[in-house]
Amino acid sequence: MEELVFAFPTTELWNLLTYKERGFIRGSSDALKIIVRNGIFRKREELEADPSFKQIIPYGVISCKDSYYLFKRSSGQTEKRLQNLYSLGVGGHMNPGCSKDNDEQFIIDELKRELSEEIRLSDGCLIEAIEFIGFINDDTIQVGRFHIGLLYNIRLSGKDAIVNETDKMTAEWIDKPLLSEFYEGMETWTKIAYDHYIR
C-alpha cells in the first residue's frame, strides 16, 4: 500500500508566507490553520518529484533548560540523505489516520507521534510545552524543493530520554554553548534552526 502524505500547493504557500529560498521564515498560527484546512493527502512517490506541492514536515527541536538533544544519524538510517549527519529535530511526513482538525492540534499530534517513534521518555520526564517557532525552507538542495519544515521547540521537564532505534541513531544532551562544535556536521534544517533560533 502506497504511503499518503500531507502537502500544500507551493504557489498558495508563498501567497501565505514571505518567500525565502533558504532559511527561516516567520509565520503565524493563522497561516498554520490555513495550511491544515486546505492541505491534501497524496501519494508520497508522486510528491517526491512534484515541485507544485510542498510536503509539510513538522520538525521539533528537543530542549531542557539550556540544553538540546542532539541526534547522530548512523548508516542504518533509512533516509540515505541524512546518514552520518547531526540533527536537532524529530519529525517526518504527516499521514492520514487521526482526526484532521482545522487547527494546529493536528500538527502537534503528528509531532508527538513522531517523537514517540524516535525516543522514549521516562515516567518523570514530561513534555512541558510545544511551541511553534516558524518555517524552514531550503530550495537550494534537491530534497528541499519538495518539503517545508514547521519548526517547533519541544520543551521537556527533564533529560530522561532514550533513543528507540539505536541501530539508526544515537543522541546526547548538549549545552547550548557547545552546539557550535557540531555545526559543520549538521543537516541543513538543523543548521537553519541553529542559526535563526538557537544561537
LOVEXSE-712652 format. One record per atom (N, C-alpha, C): z, x, y. Coordinates in Angstrom, 1 decimal, always signed. Atoms other than C-alpha are relative to their C-alpha. Layout:
BEGIN
       zz       xx       yy
        Z        X        Y
...
! end
This chain:
BEGIN
       zz       xx       yy
     +0.0     +0.8     -1.2
     +0.0     +0.0     +0.0
     +0.0     +0.9     +1.2
     +0.1     -0.8     -1.2
     -1.0     +1.4     +3.4
     +1.1     -0.3     +1.0
     -1.1     +0.1     -1.0
     +1.7     +2.1     +6.0
     -0.5     -0.6     +1.3
     +0.3     +0.6     -1.3
     +1.6     -0.1     +9.1
     +1.0     +0.6     +1.0
     -0.9     -0.6     -1.1
     +3.0     +1.5    +12.3
     -0.3     -0.7     +1.3
     +0.0     +0.7     -1.2
     +3.7     +0.2    +15.7
     -0.7     +0.8     +1.1
     +0.8     -0.7     -1.0
     +1.3     +1.1    +18.5
     -0.3     -0.9     +1.2
     +0.3     +0.7     -1.3
     +0.3     +0.1    +22.1
     -1.3     +0.5     +0.6
     +1.3     -0.5     -0.6
     -3.1     +0.2    +23.8
     +0.2     +1.1     +1.1
     -0.2     -1.1     -0.9
     -3.4     +3.5    +25.7
     -0.3     -0.4     +1.4
     +0.3     +0.3     -1.4
     -5.1     +2.1    +28.8
     +1.1     -0.9     +0.6
     -1.0     +0.9     -0.5
     -2.4     -0.6    +29.1
     +1.3     +0.8     +0.3
     -1.2     -0.9     -0.1
     +0.3     +2.1    +28.6
     +0.0     +0.7     +1.4
     +0.0     -0.7     -1.3
     -0.9     +4.1    +31.6
     -0.2     -0.9     +1.2
     -0.2     +0.9     -1.1
     -1.0     +1.0    +33.7
     +1.5     -0.3     +0.3
     -1.4     +0.2     -0.1
     +2.7     +0.7    +33.0
     +0.7     +1.2     +0.5
     -0.7     -1.3     -0.3
     +3.6     +4.4    +33.4
     -0.9     +0.9     +0.9
     +0.8     -1.0     -0.8
     +2.6     +7.2    +35.7
     -0.5     +1.1     -1.0
     +0.5     -1.0     +1.0
     +0.3     +9.4    +33.6
     +0.3     +1.4     +0.3
     -0.2     -1.4     -0.1
     +1.2    +12.9    +32.9
     -0.5     +0.6     -1.3
     +0.7     -0.5     +1.2
     -0.9    +15.0    +30.5
     +1.0     +0.6     -1.0
     -1.0     -0.6     +0.9
     +2.0    +17.0    +29.2
     +1.4     +0.0     +0.8
     -1.3     +0.0     -0.6
     +5.7    +16.4    +30.0
     +0.8     -1.3     -0.1
     -0.9     +1.2     +0.0
     +8.4    +13.9    +30.7
     -0.4     -1.0     +1.1
     +0.4     +1.1     -0.9
     +7.7    +10.6    +32.3
     +1.2     -1.0     +0.1
     -1.1     +0.9     -0.2
    +10.4     +8.4    +33.8
     -0.5     -1.4     -0.4
     +0.4     +1.4     +0.3
    +10.4     +4.8    +32.5
     +1.2     -0.9     +0.2
     -1.1     +0.9     -0.2
    +12.5     +1.7    +32.7
     +0.1     -0.9     -1.3
     -0.1     +1.0     +1.0
    +13.8     -0.9    +30.3
     -1.0     -1.1     +0.0
     +1.0     +1.0     -0.1
    +11.3     -3.3    +31.7
     -1.3     +0.4     -0.7
     +1.2     -0.6     +0.7
     +8.5     -1.0    +30.5
     +0.1     -0.1     -1.5
     -0.3     +0.1     +1.4
    +10.1     -0.9    +27.1
     -0.2     -1.4     -0.6
     +0.2     +1.4     +0.4
    +10.2     -4.7    +26.9
     -1.4     -0.4     -0.1
     +1.5     +0.4     +0.0
     +6.5     -5.0    +27.7
     -0.6     +0.7     -1.2
     +0.6     -0.7     +1.2
     +5.7     -2.4    +25.0
     +0.4     -0.7     -1.3
     -0.5     +0.7     +1.2
     +7.8     -4.2    +22.4
     -0.8     -1.3     -0.1
     +0.5     +1.4     +0.0
     +6.4     -7.6    +23.4
     -1.5     +0.0     -0.3
     +1.5     +0.0     +0.1
     +2.7     -6.5    +23.4
     -0.5     +1.0     -1.0
     +0.4     -0.9     +1.0
     +2.6     -3.8    +20.8
     -0.4     -0.7     -1.3
     +0.4     +0.6     +1.3
     +1.0     -4.3    +17.4
     +0.2     +1.0     -1.1
     +0.0     -0.9     +1.2
     +1.2     -3.0    +13.9
     -1.4     +0.1     -0.6
     +1.3     -0.2     +0.6
     -1.9     -1.4    +12.5
     +0.2     +1.1     -1.1
     -0.1     -1.0     +1.0
     -2.7     +0.9     +9.6
     +0.1     +1.4     +0.6
     -0.3     -1.3     -0.6
     -1.4     +4.4    +10.3
     -1.3     +0.9     -0.2
     +1.1     -0.8     +0.2
     -4.5     +6.0     +8.8
     -1.1     -0.2     +1.1
     +0.9     +0.3     -1.0
     -6.7     +4.2    +11.3
     +0.4     +0.5     +1.4
     -0.5     -0.4     -1.3
     -4.5     +5.0    +14.3
     +0.0     +1.5     +0.2
     -0.1     -1.4     -0.1
     -4.3     +8.7    +13.5
     -1.3     +0.6     +0.6
     +1.2     -0.5     -0.6
     -7.9     +9.0    +14.7
     -0.6     -0.9     +1.1
     +0.4     +1.0     -1.0
     -8.0     +6.3    +17.4
     +0.8     +0.2     +1.3
     -0.8     -0.2     -1.2
     -7.0     +7.5    +20.9
     +0.1     -1.2     +0.9
     -0.1     +1.2     -0.9
     -7.4     +4.0    +22.3
     +1.4     -0.7     -0.2
     -1.3     +0.4     +0.2
     -3.9     +3.4    +20.9
     +1.0     +1.2     +0.0
     -1.0     -1.0     +0.2
     -0.7     +5.4    +21.2
     +1.0     -0.6     -1.0
     -1.1     +0.4     +1.0
     +1.7     +5.2    +18.2
     +1.3     +0.3     +0.7
     -1.3     -0.1     -0.7
     +5.2     +4.6    +19.5
     +1.1     +0.6     -0.9
     -1.0     -0.7     +0.8
     +7.8     +7.1    +18.3
     +1.3     +0.1     +0.7
     -1.4     -0.2     -0.5
    +11.5     +6.7    +19.1
     +0.4     +1.4     -0.4
     -0.3     -1.4     +0.2
    +12.8    +10.3    +19.4
     +1.4     +0.2     +0.6
     -1.4     -0.1     -0.5
    +16.6    +10.7    +19.7
     +0.6     +1.4     -0.2
     -0.8     -1.2     +0.1
    +18.4    +13.9    +20.5
     +1.5     -0.4     -0.2
     -1.4     +0.3     +0.4
    +21.9    +14.0    +19.0
     +1.0     +0.9     +0.7
     -0.9     -0.8     -0.8
    +24.7    +15.2    +21.2
     +1.5     -0.4     -0.3
     -1.4     +0.3     +0.0
    +28.5    +15.5    +21.1
     +0.6     +0.9     +1.0
     -0.5     -0.7     -1.1
    +30.2    +16.5    +24.3
     -1.1     +0.9     +0.6
     +1.0     -0.9     -0.6
    +28.2    +19.6    +25.4
     -0.7     +0.8     -1.1
     +0.7     -0.7     +1.1
    +26.7    +20.5    +22.0
     -1.1     -1.0     -0.5
     +1.1     +0.7     +0.6
    +23.4    +19.4    +20.4
     -0.3     +0.4     -1.4
     +0.3     -0.2     +1.4
    +22.4    +19.0    +16.8
     -1.4     +0.5     -0.2
     +1.3     -0.6     +0.1
    +19.5    +21.4    +16.2
     -0.5     +0.1     -1.4
     +0.6     +0.0     +1.4
    +17.3    +21.0    +13.1
     -1.0     +1.2     -0.1
     +1.1     -1.0     +0.3
    +15.2    +23.7    +11.5
     -0.7     -0.6     -1.2
     +0.8     +0.6     +1.1
    +12.4    +22.2     +9.5
     -0.5     +1.1     -0.9
     +0.4     -1.0     +1.0
    +11.6    +24.0     +6.3
     -1.4     -0.2     -0.5
     +1.3     +0.1     +0.6
     +8.4    +24.5     +4.3
     -0.1     -1.2     -0.9
     +0.0     +1.2     +0.8
     +9.5    +21.4     +2.3
     -0.3     -1.2     +0.8
     +0.2     +1.1     -1.0
     +8.9    +19.2     +5.4
     -1.4     -0.6     -0.3
     +1.2     +0.7     +0.3
     +6.2    +16.6     +4.6
     -1.1     +0.2     +1.1
     +0.9     -0.1     -1.1
     +4.7    +16.8     +8.1
     -0.3     +1.5     +0.3
     +0.3     -1.4     +0.0
     +3.0    +20.2     +7.9
     +0.0     +0.6     +1.4
     +0.0     -0.5     -1.4
     +2.6    +20.4    +11.7
     +1.3     +0.4     +0.6
     -1.4     -0.3     -0.5
     +6.4    +20.6    +12.1
     +0.7     +1.1     -0.8
     -0.6     -0.9     +0.9
     +7.1    +23.1     +9.3
     +0.5     +1.3     +0.8
     -0.6     -1.2     -0.5
     +9.4    +26.0    +10.3
     +0.3     +0.0     +1.5
     -0.3     +0.1     -1.4
    +10.0    +24.7    +13.8
     +1.4     -0.6     +0.2
     -1.2     +0.6     -0.4
    +13.2    +23.8    +15.6
     -0.2     -1.3     +0.6
     +0.1     +1.3     -0.6
    +13.8    +20.2    +16.6
     +1.4     -0.5     +0.4
     -1.2     +0.7     -0.4
    +16.4    +18.3    +18.6
     +0.0     -1.4     -0.3
     +0.2     +1.4     +0.2
    +15.0    +15.0    +17.7
     -0.1     -0.6     -1.4
     +0.2     +0.7     +1.2
    +15.3    +12.5    +14.9
     -0.9     -1.2     +0.5
     +0.8     +1.1     -0.3
    +12.8     +9.7    +14.8
     -1.3     -0.1     -0.8
     +1.2     +0.2     +0.7
     +9.5     +8.5    +13.5
     -0.7     -1.3     +0.3
     +0.8     +1.2     -0.2
     +7.0     +5.7    +13.2
     +0.8     -1.2     -0.2
     -0.7     +1.2     +0.1
     +8.2     +2.2    +13.7
     -0.8     -0.9     -1.0
     +0.6     +0.8     +1.0
     +7.4     -0.1    +10.7
     +0.4     -1.4     +0.1
     -0.4     +1.4     +0.1
     +7.4     -3.9    +10.2
     +1.1     -0.1     -1.0
     -1.0     +0.2     +1.0
    +10.3     -5.3     +8.3
     +1.2     -0.7     +0.6
     -1.2     +0.6     -0.6
    +13.2     -6.0    +10.6
     -0.6     -0.9     +1.2
     +0.3     +0.9     -1.1
    +13.2     -8.5    +13.5
     -0.6     +0.7     +1.2
     +0.6     -0.6     -1.2
    +10.8     -7.6    +16.3
     +0.4     -0.8     +1.2
     -0.5     +0.7     -1.1
    +12.9     -8.9    +19.1
     -0.8     +0.5     +1.2
     +0.7     -0.3     -1.2
    +11.3     -8.9    +22.6
     +0.9     +0.8     +0.9
     -0.8     -0.8     -0.9
    +13.7     -6.3    +23.9
     +0.2     +1.4     -0.7
     -0.1     -1.4     +0.5
    +14.8     -2.7    +23.4
     +0.8     +0.1     -1.3
     -0.8     -0.1     +1.3
    +17.1     -3.6    +20.4
     -0.9     +0.4     -1.2
     +0.9     -0.3     +1.1
    +14.1     -3.4    +18.1
     -0.2     +1.5     -0.1
     +0.2     -1.4     +0.0
    +13.5     +0.2    +19.1
     +1.3     +0.7     -0.4
     -1.3     -0.6     +0.4
    +17.2     +1.1    +18.8
     +0.3     -0.2     -1.5
     -0.2     +0.2     +1.5
    +17.4     -0.5    +15.3
     -0.9     +1.0     -0.8
     +0.9     -0.9     +0.8
    +14.4     +1.6    +14.2
     +0.5     +1.4     +0.2
     -0.5     -1.3     -0.2
    +16.0     +4.7    +15.7
     +1.2     +0.3     -0.8
     -1.1     +0.0     +0.8
    +19.2     +4.0    +13.9
     -0.4     +0.2     -1.5
     +0.6     -0.1     +1.3
    +17.2     +3.6    +10.7
     -0.4     +1.5     -0.3
     +0.4     -1.4     +0.2
    +15.6     +7.0    +11.2
     +1.1     +1.0     +0.0
     -1.1     -0.9     +0.0
    +18.9     +8.6    +12.0
     +0.7     +0.0     -1.4
     -0.6     +0.1     +1.3
    +20.4     +7.3     +8.7
     -0.8     +0.7     -1.1
     +0.9     -0.7     +1.0
    +17.4     +8.7     +6.8
     +0.2     +1.5     +0.1
     +0.0     -1.4     -0.2
    +17.8    +12.1     +8.3
     +1.4     +0.6     -0.2
     -1.3     -0.6     +0.1
    +21.6    +12.6     +8.5
     +1.0     -1.1     -0.5
     -1.1     +0.8     +0.4
    +24.9    +11.2     +7.1
     +1.2     +0.3     +0.9
     -1.1     -0.2     -0.9
    +27.8    +10.6     +9.4
     +1.3     -0.3     -0.8
     -1.2     +0.3     +0.7
    +31.4    +10.7     +8.1
     +0.6     -1.2     +0.6
     -0.6     +1.3     -0.4
    +33.6     +7.6     +8.4
     +0.5     +0.1     +1.4
     -0.6     -0.1     -1.3
    +35.3     +9.0    +11.5
     -1.0     +0.4     +1.1
     +1.0     -0.4     -1.0
    +32.1    +10.1    +13.2
     -0.9     -1.2     +0.4
     +0.6     +1.2     -0.4
    +30.7     +7.2    +15.2
     -1.1     +0.2     +1.1
     +1.0     +0.0     -1.1
    +27.7     +6.5    +17.5
     +0.7     -0.6     +1.2
     -0.7     +0.6     -1.2
    +29.3     +6.1    +20.9
     -1.0     -0.7     +0.9
     +1.0     +0.6     -0.9
    +26.1     +5.4    +22.8
     -1.4     +0.4     -0.4
     +1.4     -0.4     +0.2
    +22.3     +5.4    +22.5
     -0.7     -0.4     +1.3
     +0.5     +0.2     -1.4
    +20.8     +5.9    +26.0
     -1.5     +0.4     +0.1
     +1.4     -0.2     -0.2
    +17.1     +5.6    +26.9
     -0.1     +1.0     +1.2
     +0.2     -1.0     -1.1
    +16.0     +8.7    +29.0
     -1.4     -0.2     +0.6
     +1.4     +0.1     -0.6
    +12.2     +8.3    +29.4
     -1.0     +0.2     -1.1
     +1.1     -0.1     +1.0
     +8.9     +9.0    +27.7
     -0.4     +1.5     +0.0
     +0.5     -1.3     +0.2
     +7.5    +12.2    +26.3
     -1.5     -0.1     -0.4
     +1.4     +0.1     +0.3
     +3.7    +12.7    +26.3
     -0.6     +1.4     +0.0
     +0.7     -1.3     +0.0
     +1.5    +15.7    +25.3
     -1.4     -0.2     -0.5
     +1.4     +0.2     +0.4
     -2.2    +15.1    +25.3
     -0.8     +1.3     -0.1
     +0.7     -1.4     +0.1
     -2.9    +18.9    +25.3
     -0.1     +0.4     -1.5
     +0.1     -0.3     +1.4
     -2.4    +19.0    +21.5
     -0.6     -1.2     -0.8
     +0.7     +1.0     +0.8
     -4.3    +17.1    +18.8
     +0.9     -1.1     -0.4
     -0.9     +1.1     +0.4
     -1.4    +15.2    +17.4
     +0.6     -0.8     +1.1
     -0.6     +0.6     -1.1
     +0.0    +14.4    +20.8
     -0.9     -1.1     +0.6
     +1.0     +1.0     -0.6
     -3.2    +12.4    +21.8
     +0.2     -1.4     -0.6
     -0.1     +1.3     +0.8
     -2.2     +9.7    +19.3
     +1.4     -0.6     +0.0
     -1.4     +0.4     +0.1
     +1.6     +9.4    +19.9
     +0.6     +0.2     +1.4
     -0.9     -0.2     -1.2
     +4.1     +8.9    +22.7
     +1.4     -0.2     -0.4
     -1.4     +0.0     +0.4
     +7.8     +9.6    +22.4
     +0.8     -0.8     +0.9
     -1.0     +0.7     -0.8
    +10.6     +7.4    +23.6
     +1.3     +0.8     -0.1
     -1.1     -0.9     +0.1
    +13.3     +9.9    +24.4
     +1.4     -0.7     +0.2
     -1.4     +0.5     -0.1
    +16.9     +8.8    +23.7
     +1.0     +1.1     -0.2
     -1.1     -0.8     +0.3
    +20.2    +10.5    +23.7
     +1.0     -0.8     -0.9
     -0.9     +0.7     +0.9
    +22.3     +9.5    +20.6
     +1.3     +0.8     +0.1
     -1.3     -0.7     -0.2
    +25.9    +10.4    +21.5
     +1.0     -0.3     -1.0
     -0.9     +0.2     +1.1
    +28.3    +10.9    +18.7
     +1.5     +0.3     +0.4
     -1.4     -0.2     -0.4
    +32.1    +10.8    +18.8
     +0.6     +1.3     -0.6
     -0.4     -1.2     +0.6
    +32.4    +13.9    +16.6
     -1.2     +0.8     -0.6
     +1.1     -0.8     +0.5
    +30.4    +16.6    +14.8
     -0.1     +0.0     -1.6
     +0.0     +0.1     +1.4
    +30.9    +15.4    +11.2
     -1.4     -0.6     -0.5
     +1.4     +0.4     +0.4
    +27.1    +15.1    +10.4
     -0.5     +0.9     -1.0
     +0.6     -0.8     +1.1
    +25.3    +16.3     +7.3
     -1.4     -0.4     -0.2
     +1.4     +0.2     +0.2
    +21.6    +16.6     +6.7
     -0.2     -0.6     -1.4
     +0.1     +0.6     +1.3
    +20.5    +14.3     +3.8
     -0.9     +0.8     -0.9
     +1.0     -0.7     +0.8
    +17.4    +16.2     +2.6
     +0.0     +1.5     +0.4
     +0.0     -1.4     -0.4
    +18.3    +19.9     +2.7
     -1.2     +0.8     -0.5
     +1.2     -0.7     +0.4
    +15.1    +20.8     +1.0
     -1.1     -0.1     +1.1
     +0.9     +0.2     -1.1
    +13.3    +19.6     +4.1
     +0.4     +0.6     +1.3
     -0.5     -0.5     -1.3
    +15.6    +20.8     +6.9
     +1.4     +0.4     -0.1
     -1.4     -0.3     -0.2
    +18.9    +22.3     +7.9
     +0.3     -0.3     +1.4
     -0.4     +0.3     -1.3
    +20.9    +21.7    +11.0
     +1.3     +0.6     +0.4
     -1.3     -0.4     -0.5
    +23.8    +23.0    +13.1
     +0.2     -0.4     +1.4
     -0.4     +0.3     -1.4
    +25.6    +22.2    +16.3
     -0.1     +1.3     +0.8
     +0.2     -1.1     -0.9
    +24.6    +24.5    +19.2
     +0.5     -0.4     +1.4
     -0.5     +0.3     -1.4
    +26.4    +24.6    +22.5
     -1.2     +0.1     +1.0
     +1.1     +0.1     -1.0
    +24.1    +23.7    +25.4
     -0.5     +1.4     +0.6
     +0.5     -1.2     -0.6
    +24.1    +27.2    +27.0
     -0.8     +0.9     -1.0
     +0.6     -0.9     +1.0
    +22.9    +28.8    +23.7
     -1.4     -0.6     -0.5
     +1.3     +0.6     +0.5
    +19.9    +26.4    +23.1
     -1.2     +0.8     +0.4
     +1.2     -0.7     -0.5
    +17.6    +28.6    +25.2
     -0.4     +1.1     -1.0
     +0.3     -1.1     +1.0
    +17.8    +31.3    +22.4
     -1.0     -0.5     -1.0
     +0.9     +0.6     +1.1
    +15.8    +28.9    +20.1
     -1.3     -0.5     +0.6
     +1.1     +0.7     -0.7
    +13.3    +27.8    +22.7
     -1.4     +0.3     -0.5
     +1.3     -0.4     +0.5
    +10.3    +29.8    +21.5
     -0.4     -0.6     -1.3
     +0.3     +0.5     +1.3
    +10.6    +28.3    +18.1
     +0.1     -1.5     -0.1
     -0.2     +1.4     +0.0
    +11.0    +24.7    +19.2
     -1.4     -0.7     -0.1
     +1.2     +0.8     +0.0
     +8.4    +22.0    +18.5
     -0.2     -0.6     +1.4
     +0.5     +0.4     -1.4
     +6.5    +20.6    +21.6
     +1.0     -1.0     +0.6
     -0.8     +1.1     -0.6
     +8.5    +17.4    +22.2
     +1.4     +0.5     +0.3
     -1.3     -0.5     -0.2
    +11.8    +19.3    +21.8
     +0.0     +0.9     +1.3
     +0.1     -0.8     -1.3
    +10.7    +21.8    +24.5
     +0.0     -0.9     +1.2
     +0.1     +0.9     -1.1
     +9.8    +18.9    +26.8
     +1.4     -0.6     +0.3
     -1.3     +0.6     -0.2
    +13.2    +17.2    +26.2
     +1.0     +1.0     +0.5
     -0.9     -1.0     -0.5
    +15.0    +20.5    +26.8
     -0.3     +0.3     +1.4
     +0.3     -0.3     -1.3
    +13.1    +21.3    +29.9
     +0.3     -1.0     +1.1
     -0.1     +1.0     -1.0
    +13.4    +18.0    +31.6
     +1.3     -0.8     -0.1
     -1.2     +0.8     +0.1
    +16.6    +16.5    +30.3
     +1.3     +0.8     -0.3
     -1.2     -0.8     +0.4
    +19.0    +19.1    +28.7
     +0.3     +1.1     +0.9
     -0.3     -1.3     -0.7
    +18.6    +22.3    +30.6
     +0.7     -0.2     +1.3
! end
